[in-house]
Amino acid sequence: MLRWLIALLVLANLLAFITLTGMFGPLPYAGVREPSHLTRQIQPDSLKVQALSAAEAADQPVVGAPAPSPAIAASALPQ
């Protein structure tokens, strides 16, 4: 019984190896998924990257910096 299980596992591993090496053809994710996006672009060369000004960058989070303190007022609860 164990011999058959080991033989089955070896065959499954060989099949997986053959599939991943491309013996049955290219994998589905090897090609372009949606080539129509490239043809639908309108003037892709007209895009320009601009730096943010200080006012625009004020509300942007800084990665790696400590979290800012919240702008809320706290008071003691009445009892």
C-alpha angles and dihedrals in degrees: 000000000000090000091059092048092052091047090050092050091049091051091048090051091049091050091049091049093049091048094050094047090058102250090138093047134276119329117254093247093052095085136055109289101204113014091171090077091069093052094047096056114116113216098331090181091064093070113111130191115224129189118239118250120233092259093051093046094051095088096041115106117244112225112232095015122116116268113267118246113257117255096235131119117237126201137170117273116245115243 
